[in-house]
Amino acid sequence: MSLTFHWFLPTNGDSRHVVGGGHGSPATASGRDRPPTVAYLSQIARAAEDLGFTGALTPTGAWCEDAWLTTAMVSQNTERLKFLVAFRPGFVSPTLAAQMASTFQRQSGGRLLLNVVTGGESHEQRAYGDFLDKDDRYRRTDEFLHVVKELWQGRTVDLEGDHLRVADARLTRLPDPVPEVYFGGSSPIAGRVAAKHVDVYLTWGEPPAAVAEKIAWIRRLAAEEGRTVRFGIRLHVITRDTSAQAWAEAHRLLDGFDQETVRSVQAGLARSESEGQRRMLALHGGGSRDSLEIHPNLWAGIGLVRGGAGTALVGSHEEVAERIKEYHALGIDEFVLSGYPHLEEAYWFGEGVLPRLRTEGLWAHPFREEAGQGTPPQAPLAGVGR
């Protein structure tokens, strides 16, 4: 199977420094040099499309712009790129969500992927009027996905669940194709929901041994449901012509972290209810500069000031390609990547790493090669090397 790569739309702002936010931590004001305008986000999306990324993840939360509205506007400035829209069940009815997804598919030409985010922070959920505890939010997600997927198949749904009720629900127009569902979660109840419903299970960038354990866990649960699941991983990337250049960039980012901000963000993240966030915090061990490389070329420095995905692949293009192959050998087929700033880093990865994977038969440009156009032309960004 050819590897699939997705990029990221920084709807909380972008910079040459790390912009924080997520899992209850606010977006850090320092370094938000590029506001998340439709024009700038469209520039990133067009670059990702040209370079060969299949899709782009748009996050959700109080710390960023709304994912549905933003991607609806950005999609009009691209042609083939898909949008992995992060969406929290429970804020709208499952019937309306199914209808929204169906409309998005028609208006975008079938370019929606749905990233279901249950929500790991009760205080943020309450700000949106959701007062369920964490386990009940996952039980509601279970009911929500049951209704949505039945509606997408053209069935009429009646459900009187513990958290959701619908009667005689149906869609007059079905999505074509049916959007694939992406989902992440490290708690036991999250694993059971994933096994029952999702197409792609996402993990954050933990060391390979931990990722292998997660894959085995979800595969076992999915087999008990009579299903199979694909696997993806969410990582940042810092890739350069040489390893020294890449690590110099990582250290530059680290030098830009204000220590008071680090202490404040870490204190906030320590209160998170998310098992995945707890695992991210455990990786950097308090933030000593010498302890942040937790596996060859896997750096936990991003997690000092950012909630959610907190690790980055750092190294030469060859080294980053080798780490991708290492994760692929475990069963990871999809990579959801990002880097600061997102426009330039997309070119570093797209022109430095993807051609190496293509040469080894592990990746093909999803838009050009299917049309028989062969190797895509190089269009380097000014000031960015290959």
C-alpha positions in Angstrom: 0.0 0.0 0.0 1.3 3.5 -0.9 1.8 5.7 2.1 -0.6 8.6 2.5 0.5 12.0 3.8 -1.7 14.8 5.1 -0.6 18.3 6.1 -2.1 20.7 8.6 -3.9 24.0 8.4 -2.8 26.2 11.4 -6.2 27.9 12.1 -4.8 29.2 15.4 -2.1 31.2 13.5 1.3 30.5 12.2 4.9 31.6 12.8 8.6 30.9 12.6 8.2 29.9 16.2 6.0 27.3 17.8 2.4 28.5 18.2 0.8 26.7 21.2 -2.8 25.8 21.9 -5.0 22.7 22.3 -6.2 20.5 25.1 -7.2 23.3 27.3 -4.1 25.4 26.8 -4.6 28.8 25.0 -2.9 29.7 21.8 0.3 31.5 22.8 0.3 35.1 21.7 4.1 35.2 21.2 5.1 34.6 17.6 1.6 34.5 16.0 3.1 36.4 13.1 0.7 35.1 10.4 -3.0 35.3 11.2 -5.1 32.4 10.0 -6.7 34.2 7.1 -8.4 32.4 4.3 -5.8 33.7 1.9 -2.8 32.4 4.0 -4.4 29.1 4.7 -5.3 28.7 1.1 -1.6 29.3 0.2 -0.6 26.4 2.5 -3.4 24.2 1.1 -2.3 24.9 -2.5 1.3 24.1 -1.7 0.3 20.9 0.0 -1.8 19.9 -3.0 1.0 20.6 -5.4 3.6 18.8 -3.3 1.5 15.6 -3.1 -0.2 15.6 0.3 -3.5 13.9 0.0 -5.3 16.0 2.6 -5.0 18.6 5.3 -6.1 18.4 8.9 -8.1 21.3 10.3 -8.2 21.3 14.1 -11.1 22.0 16.4 -11.4 23.8 19.7 -11.8 27.1 21.4 -8.2 28.0 20.6 -8.6 28.1 16.8 -11.0 29.1 14.1 -14.0 26.9 13.4 -13.0 23.9 11.3 -16.2 23.5 9.2 -16.4 27.1 8.1 -12.7 27.5 7.5 -12.3 24.4 5.3 -15.5 25.2 3.4 -13.9 28.5 2.3 -10.4 27.1 1.7 -11.7 24.2 -0.3 -12.9 26.7 -3.0 -9.3 27.7 -3.6 -8.0 24.2 -4.2 -8.9 21.4 -6.7 -8.0 18.0 -5.4 -6.8 18.3 -1.8 -9.0 16.6 0.8 -9.8 18.1 4.1 -9.6 16.1 7.3 -12.1 18.2 9.3 -11.9 17.8 13.1 -15.4 17.6 14.5 -16.8 17.2 18.1 -19.9 15.0 18.4 -22.5 16.3 20.7 -22.4 20.0 19.8 -24.9 19.4 17.0 -27.4 16.5 16.3 -26.0 13.5 14.4 -28.6 14.0 11.7 -27.5 17.5 11.1 -23.8 16.4 11.1 -24.5 13.7 8.6 -26.3 16.3 6.4 -23.4 18.8 6.7 -21.0 16.1 5.7 -23.1 15.1 2.8 -23.4 18.7 1.6 -19.6 19.2 2.0 -19.0 16.1 -0.2 -21.2 17.5 -3.0 -20.0 21.0 -2.9 -16.3 20.0 -2.7 -16.3 17.2 -5.2 -16.0 14.4 -2.6 -13.1 15.9 -0.6 -14.2 15.4 3.0 -12.5 13.2 5.6 -14.0 13.4 9.1 -11.8 13.5 12.2 -14.0 12.7 15.2 -12.7 14.3 18.4 -14.7 13.3 21.5 -13.1 16.1 23.6 -10.8 15.4 26.5 -11.2 18.5 28.6 -14.4 18.9 30.6 -13.9 22.6 31.3 -13.7 23.4 27.6 -16.7 21.2 26.8 -18.8 23.0 29.4 -18.0 26.3 27.7 -19.9 24.8 24.7 -22.8 23.7 26.9 -21.7 20.0 27.2 -21.7 18.8 30.8 -21.1 15.1 30.3 -18.1 13.5 31.9 -15.3 12.0 29.8 -16.6 8.4 29.7 -20.1 9.5 28.9 -18.8 11.7 26.1 -17.3 8.5 24.5 -20.6 6.7 25.0 -22.3 9.5 23.2 -19.7 9.3 20.4 -20.6 5.7 20.0 -24.3 6.5 19.6 -23.4 9.5 17.4 -21.3 7.5 14.9 -23.9 4.7 14.8 -26.6 7.2 13.7 -24.3 9.1 11.2 -23.0 5.9 9.5 -26.5 4.4 9.2 -27.8 7.7 7.6 -24.9 7.7 5.2 -26.0 4.3 4.0 -29.5 5.6 3.2 -31.2 3.9 6.2 -33.9 5.4 8.3 -32.8 5.6 11.9 -34.7 5.5 15.2 -32.6 5.6 18.3 -33.4 6.1 21.9 -30.0 5.9 23.5 -28.6 7.0 26.8 -27.4 10.3 25.3 -29.0 10.8 21.9 -32.5 10.4 20.6 -33.6 10.6 16.9 -36.9 9.4 15.4 -37.5 8.7 11.7 -34.2 10.3 10.8 -33.1 10.0 7.1 -31.1 11.9 4.5 -32.7 12.9 1.2 -29.3 13.2 -0.4 -26.5 10.8 0.4 -22.7 11.6 0.4 -20.8 10.2 -2.5 -18.3 8.9 -1.5 -19.1 8.3 2.1 -16.5 10.2 4.2 -13.9 8.1 5.9 -13.9 8.5 9.7 -10.6 9.2 11.6 -10.4 8.9 15.3 -7.9 8.9 18.2 -8.0 8.0 21.8 -5.8 6.1 24.3 -8.3 5.3 27.0 -10.0 1.8 27.2 -13.4 3.2 26.2 -11.9 5.1 23.3 -10.4 1.9 22.0 -13.8 0.2 22.0 -15.4 3.1 20.1 -12.6 3.0 17.5 -12.9 -0.7 17.0 -16.7 -0.4 16.3 -16.8 2.5 14.0 -13.6 4.1 12.5 -11.8 3.7 9.3 -8.5 5.1 10.5 -7.2 5.1 14.1 -4.8 7.9 14.8 -2.1 8.0 17.4 0.1 10.8 18.4 3.9 10.5 17.8 5.0 8.1 20.5 8.2 6.0 20.2 7.8 3.0 17.9 7.5 0.4 20.7 4.5 2.3 22.2 2.9 2.7 18.8 3.2 -1.0 18.1 1.4 -1.7 21.4 -1.4 0.6 20.4 -1.8 -1.0 17.0 -1.9 -4.5 18.4 -4.6 -3.3 21.0 -6.9 -1.7 18.4 -6.4 -4.6 15.9 -7.5 -7.1 18.6 -10.6 -5.0 19.6 -11.5 -4.5 15.9 -11.2 -8.2 15.2 -13.6 -8.8 18.1 -16.1 -6.6 16.2 -15.4 -8.4 12.9 -13.7 -5.3 11.4 -10.3 -4.1 10.3 -8.9 -0.7 10.9 -6.1 1.3 9.2 -3.6 3.3 11.2 -2.2 6.8 11.1 0.1 8.9 13.2 0.2 12.7 14.0 3.6 14.3 14.0 5.5 17.5 13.5 8.5 17.5 11.2 11.8 19.4 11.0 13.7 18.1 8.0 16.7 19.6 6.3 19.5 18.8 3.9 21.7 17.7 6.8 21.0 16.4 10.3 23.0 19.3 11.8 20.8 21.8 10.1 17.6 20.1 11.3 18.7 20.0 14.9 19.9 23.6 14.7 16.4 24.5 13.8 14.9 22.4 16.6 17.2 24.2 19.1 16.3 27.6 17.6 12.7 26.8 18.3 13.5 25.6 21.8 15.5 28.8 22.5 12.4 30.8 21.7 10.3 29.2 24.4 9.6 31.6 27.2 10.1 29.6 30.5 7.1 31.2 32.2 5.0 30.2 29.2 6.4 26.6 29.4 5.5 26.4 33.2 2.0 27.8 32.6 1.3 25.5 29.7 2.6 22.5 31.5 0.6 23.2 34.6 -2.5 23.5 32.5 -1.8 20.3 30.5 -1.2 18.4 33.7 -4.9 18.9 34.6 -6.0 17.3 31.3 -8.3 14.4 31.4 -6.9 13.0 28.1 -5.0 9.8 28.4 -3.2 10.7 25.2 -2.2 14.0 26.6 -0.9 12.3 29.7 1.3 10.1 27.6 2.6 13.1 25.6 3.6 14.9 28.9 5.4 11.8 30.1 7.6 11.8 27.0 9.6 15.0 27.6 10.3 14.3 31.3 10.1 17.9 32.5 11.8 19.5 29.5 15.5 19.1 30.0 17.2 20.0 26.7 19.3 16.8 26.9 16.3 14.5 27.3 14.0 15.6 24.5 15.2 13.2 21.9 13.2 10.2 23.1 14.0 7.9 20.1 16.4 8.5 17.2 15.1 11.6 15.4 12.0 11.8 17.6 12.0 15.1 19.5 9.5 15.9 22.3 10.3 19.6 22.5 7.1 20.8 20.8 5.0 19.5 23.7 6.6 21.9 26.1 4.3 24.7 24.8 1.6 23.0 22.7 -1.2 20.7 23.7 -2.0 17.6 21.7 0.6 16.4 19.3 3.9 17.3 20.9 6.6 15.3 19.1 8.5 16.0 15.9 10.6 14.0 13.5 13.9 15.9 13.3 16.8 15.1 11.0 18.1 15.0 7.5 15.7 14.0 4.7 17.2 10.6 4.7 16.8 10.2 8.5 13.2 11.4 8.4 12.4 9.0 5.6 14.0 6.1 7.6 11.8 6.9 10.7 8.7 7.0 8.5 9.7 3.6 7.1 10.1 2.4 10.7 6.6 3.4 11.6 5.3 2.0 8.4 6.8 -1.4 9.3 4.7 -1.4 12.4 1.5 -0.9 10.4 1.2 2.9 10.0 0.0 3.9 6.5 -1.1 7.5 7.0 1.0 10.4 8.3 -0.6 13.7 9.5 2.2 16.2 9.6 2.9 19.8 10.4 5.8 22.2 11.0 6.6 25.8 11.8 6.0 27.8 9.7 3.6 25.5 7.8 4.1 26.9 4.4 7.9 26.6 4.3 8.0 23.3 6.2 5.6 21.7 3.7 8.2 22.4 1.0 11.1 21.1 3.0 9.2 17.8 3.5 7.6 17.7 0.1 10.8 18.3 -1.8 13.2 16.6 0.5 11.5 13.5 1.9 8.7 12.5 -0.5 10.9 12.0 -3.5 13.1 9.6 -1.5 10.0 7.6 -0.5 8.8 7.7 -4.1 12.1 6.2 -5.3 11.7 3.3 -3.0 8.1 2.6 -4.2 6.5 3.7 -0.9 4.7 6.8 -2.2 3.2 8.1 -5.3 1.9 11.6 -6.0 -1.9 11.1 -5.5 -2.9 13.7 -8.1 -0.3 13.8 -10.8 0.8 10.2 -11.2 -2.7 8.8 -11.4 -3.1 11.0 -14.5 0.1 9.7 -16.0 2.0 12.9 -15.6 5.0 11.3 -13.9 7.3 13.2 -11.6 5.8 16.5 -10.5 7.8 19.6 -11.4 9.8 21.2 -8.6 8.6 24.6 -7.5 10.9 25.5 -4.6 9.8 28.4 -2.3 12.3 31.2 -2.3 14.7 30.7 0.5 13.9 27.1 1.1 16.3 24.4 0.0 15.6 20.8 -1.0 
